[in-house]
Structures are given as structure tokens and as C-alpha cells.
Amino acid sequence: MKNIVIVGGGYGGISIAKELEKQDLRNDVRILLIEKKSHFYHTVAGLRAGVQDLDDSIFIPYSKLFTSPKNQVLHATVTRFDEKAVYLNNSLSEFGDKVEFDFLVIASGTRYPAPARVEASGLNEGKDEIQRIRQQIGEAQSILIVGGGPVGIELAGEIRDTYNKDNKKVTLIHSQPQLGNASYMPTKVHHKLLGMMTSSNIDVLLNDKVDLPAPANEDQKYNVVYIPSAPLPVSKQGRDLSHVDLVLMANGNQPDAGWVEASFTALVQADGYVKVKPTLQVDHPTLANKVFVMGDIAGLQETKLAFRTVAHASVVSANIAKLLQQPDTPENALKHYKKGVDMMLITFGKNKGVTILPWGIVMGNWISSTLKSKTLFIDRYWNELNQTPPSASK
């Protein structure tokens, strides 16, 4: 039996798993997705879950991801790989502590702070984690959000949508002179979002920073909400932050490539992303014929957004199917990835937001709430994993 192994069960992992299963693969080929978590965590709704109980909606079982019984989801952590197998942190009954592959897809994504992501592997532990964060946000009197990109903006909007100005003070601090970054956020969008925030009594501190204690370990950087044990110092611009009793990090993500670097150091760029060819094969002299990379972890010059994984998966699945049939297919005869149009949808609570479309078109509250804010694509992703959405049982 030939194995196509996918590492990572996030948006990229489930996209490529489904696309590969649609291919007319040979009967002796099976797809194995390796993911440490028992349930898919729907990150798009994670920020709202920090203030509202969505626990039964955002954790989606992997149990029906595949329609063919030969294809499987394996729950383990990959620690490294070589040219023939991936190695696991625990032993699985059928495979032991390694899984051999004929093709490998690196789709381990990026790591970013809670509540956009939870670190716990089990369902109950994951729910405990998000409930703890929700309680901390609920009890806080003055919240500081560090980072003014889309995640920080959306988190501020969700908090203010649930708690009015009399219940909670909200401050957002951002190191750039504008919200987001000029590379992807037009000035008019910055002003539109800034107006939403200030009219909602959110203090926005731009071109400013705050000194926080360094995390005790790498995991704390992502899954611990910081509760100051002493008043925070003034910001770099001299703003008083002594009133803050809860800090939420929203200052970007980091590629989850430690296991890749531990395997082939030359595969990882200086910025931590994995080197990639236009065919979405890894850019490596001996691995490219059997190892692909897609999703947020790929070193592509594009914004890291979930919707892009669909196009990535189309290229990777087509190329793997081609190489299964004709192993000596040259690179120029494989499908090449071309970046799609740039667009972004930033919500601000349930009823507000900004949608950035191609050619500089900017849409406001109605289209933003209709497309994303009201539903957060929850039903869509339950359907993607072949599960019945919670709304269907109500």
C-alpha cells in the first residue's frame, strides 16, 4: 500500500485531504492525515468564542473527514521526517512510532495566540482552555490587546460587542503608524476601522509598544493570557497602562516548522517558512519529487488566509496524482500555483466590518456581516468535515 501522508489538520490539511480523495487514485494508495488534536478547531470563530459560548460549534470531529475507510486520520505529533518516513511522539497500533510515505504534504500551518487557537489536544481540555479565557475576559475591568492587525481588530470588536464601555475598558496598542500594515491595508480601510473602534470607546495607541515579561517557555507565548502581577509600565510613547488587568496577545503568527527544521535545516527560510517551488513541491534537491508544502507554512509571497488553501490543494493534489501515474514527470509538466486575487474580510462584532476586494474596492458593514460576521462560516466547516452542523439539530 502506498501512503500519501499529510501533516497538519488545519484548514490546509483538510483541504488537501478532501481534494486527494476526489482524485482517481489507484486502489493501492491511501491518504493518512496526522494531527495531534482530536477535533478540528475552527479558528475563524475562535475570537468570538473568547466572549460567547460557542464550545459545541467550534470543535468539529475529524471522524468523518474521509469517505473511504482505507483513508485515516491519525492522532499524533510528528517530531521529524526523513526521505522515507515521518516519526511520531507516540506509538500507533498499526504503524508504531513512524509512518512511511511515498508522498508527504507539509501543512502544519502557523501558531498564534489564543483564543484564535487553543493548544490542548483533547476535546474536554480544549473546551476548558477556551472557557478559562472567556472567564478571564469576563472578569477583567481593563483589557489591553497587543497587536492591531486583523486579529487584534476583530478581537476588540468581539469584546466590545459583548461588553459595553461601562463594563470594560478596552485598549489596543500597535507598533505600526496605522492599523494593520500598509502592505495589505489601504489607508481608507485604516481610517474606516479606526472610526469603528474609537466610536466604540476603544482606545487605539498607534506607533507604540509595551514591555511585557518574556514568556517562561515557547508554549506560554501562544496559550496563556497574561494577567499582570504588578501594574504595567508606561508605553514607549508614555501612555499610562497601569490600569490594565488583562493582556491579550494578537501580534502575529509564527510558522509551525520546528519539526521541519529538525529534519532538514536547509528547507526552512530565515523567516521560518518552508522553501517552496511554483509547483508547491519543497525547494530541495532530493525531496522535491515526493514532498510538498501548502497553506500558511509555505514560503509564498501572499497574505496568510484560510481561503487560499483551496487553490493550494488543487495544485498539490493534481501534481501528486500526476506523479503517481508518471513518476518521472518533469517539473515544467506539473501544475504551477498562481496566487489568486487579494481580498480580506475584517469583522467588528456581528454587525460591522470592512471587506477589501480587488482593484481597491472597499465594502462596509452590510456585506461584511452578511458574508462572515453573522455566521463565521461555522456550518460550512461542519459540512467540510462531513458532519451535521449544530444548527441542523436545533
Buried (B, 14 or more C-beta within 10 A) or exposed (E): EEBBBBBBBBBBBBBBBBBBBEBEBEEEBBBBBBBBBBBBBBBBBBBBBBBBEBBEBBBBBBEEBBEEEEBBBBBBBBBBBEEEBBBBEEEBEEBEBBBEBBBBBBBBBBBBBBBBBBBBBBBEEBBBBBEBBBEBBBEBEBBBBBBBBBBBBBBBBBBBBBBEEEEBBBBBBBBBEBBBBEEBBBEEBBEBBBEBBEEBEBBBBBEBBBEBEEBEEEEEBBBBBBEBEEEBEEBBEEEEBEEBBBBBBBBEBBBBBBBBBEBBEEBBBEEBBBBBBBBBBBBBEEBBBBBBBBBBBBBBEEBBBBEBBBBBBBBBBBBBBBBBEEEEBEEEEBBEBEEEEBEBBBBBBBBBBBBBBEEEEEBEBEBBBEBBBEBBBBBEBBBBBBBEBBEEEE
